[in-house]
Amino acid sequence: MAELSNTVSQRAARNRWLLLTPALIILIFAASGPLLITLFYSFLTPGDYGGVEWKFSTDAWFGVLMQRDIFDDTLGWSDAHLSILWRSVKLSVLTTIACLFFGFPTAYFIATRPKKQREFWMLLIIIPFWTNLLIRTFAILELIRNEGTINTVLMALGIIDEPIQMLFTEFSIILGMVYVYLPLMVLPIYASLERLDFRFVEAGYDLYATRFNVLRRVILPLVKPGVIAGSILVLVPSLGAYVTPRVMGGGNQLMLGNLIELQFGQGRNWPLGAALSITLLAIVMVALLAYVRAAGNEEVKHG
């Protein structure tokens, strides 16, 4: 019986591997393959007119955070790259915080509606995904440009005498990314709130807890996985955002995605672009590992 059981187990394991083989091949060649090529290019020498020369070099990795002086060839910190890296992290974090600030009340509002109404409200949240990202970004641009809707209304009401410069600033980039990524925050939080047993909330009120204490001690701990998932879903694409910073920043407020495109395009420095891409991937991986660790701790805490 034991031998028969082992044979059946081995056959089942072999069948599982056979079923997984097509997916594994796709992952290796379609996902891991390009990443390995990018990593390989980061250790080569840039060509004179783009592309690479097949000579080993680590200059691209030094160029991520450092630069050589054009006169004495000494190494120093690359202020431009550090500034862009700091701006990317800062704007991504601020975007995540803003999405959480607006997304949590929105998800809570939808989750507390009658079931027949929730589908309608969720449809309003999902509708922006039906529109191209570039079109949505230009819609925000039309609102905040100097001759846009907001400045026109404020000037018509006599509140301001001249247009407020909102476009091509860090504020405009945050506004654009919040508009684009807000649904990614609302959906996972709503999924957690929908499963929440609101009898716990009622029990908190019965024990004379204030609204703030109920939110802090009852609701947030129970929906924490949804908050973490939504934060990761917003933070990760914000770090690599290209379209929104390019349109809303006007080329004056570059982020990592724009810098990478610049190196592969006008800069003609493919190894540096590849090194920056791997650096961005490493930052994203750190964020994902932090999420996995936080989610794991949450499961252990709640059994």
JOLIN-V712492 format. One record per backbone hydrogen bond with DSSP energy under -1.0 kcal/mol. CO is the residue of the C=O (numbers start at 0). NH is the residue of the N-H. If there is no record, write none. Layout:
CO_NH, CO_NH
This chain:
0_4, 1_5, 2_6, 3_7, 4_8, 5_9, 6_10, 7_11, 8_12, 9_13, 10_14, 11_15, 12_16, 13_17, 14_18, 15_19, 16_20, 19_23, 20_24, 21_25, 22_26, 23_27, 24_28, 25_29, 26_30, 26_31, 27_32, 30_34, 31_35, 32_36, 33_37, 34_38, 35_39, 36_40, 37_41, 39_42, 40_43, 42_56, 44_52, 50_46, 52_44, 52_54, 57_61, 58_62, 61_65, 64_77, 66_75, 68_72, 73_68, 75_66, 76_78, 77_81, 78_82, 79_83, 80_84, 81_85, 82_86, 83_87, 84_88, 85_89, 86_90, 87_91, 88_92, 89_93, 90_94, 91_95, 92_96, 93_97, 94_98, 95_99, 96_100, 97_101, 98_102, 99_103, 101_105, 102_106, 103_107, 104_108, 105_109, 106_110, 107_111, 109_112, 113_116, 113_117, 116_120, 117_121, 118_122, 119_123, 120_124, 121_125, 122_126, 125_128, 126_129, 127_130, 131_135, 132_136, 133_137, 134_138, 135_139, 136_140, 137_141, 139_143, 140_144, 141_148, 142_149, 144_147, 147_151, 148_152, 149_153, 150_154, 151_155, 152_156, 153_158, 163_165, 168_172, 169_173, 170_174, 171_175, 172_176, 173_177, 174_178, 175_179, 176_180, 177_181, 181_184, 181_185, 182_186, 184_188, 185_189, 186_190, 187_191, 188_192, 189_193, 196_199, 197_201, 198_202, 199_203, 200_204, 201_205, 202_206, 203_208, 204_207, 209_213, 210_214, 211_215, 212_216, 213_217, 213_218, 214_219, 217_221, 218_222, 222_226, 223_227, 224_228, 225_229, 226_230, 227_231, 228_232, 229_233, 230_234, 231_235, 233_237, 234_238, 235_239, 237_240, 241_245, 242_246, 243_247, 244_248, 247_167, 248_251, 254_258, 255_259, 256_260, 257_261, 258_262, 259_263, 260_264, 261_266, 262_268, 268_272, 269_273, 270_274, 271_275, 272_276, 273_277, 274_278, 275_279, 276_280, 277_281, 278_282, 279_283, 280_284, 281_285, 282_286, 283_287, 284_288, 285_289, 286_290, 287_291, 288_292, 289_293, 290_294, 291_295, 292_296, 293_297, 294_298, 295_299, 296_300, 297_301
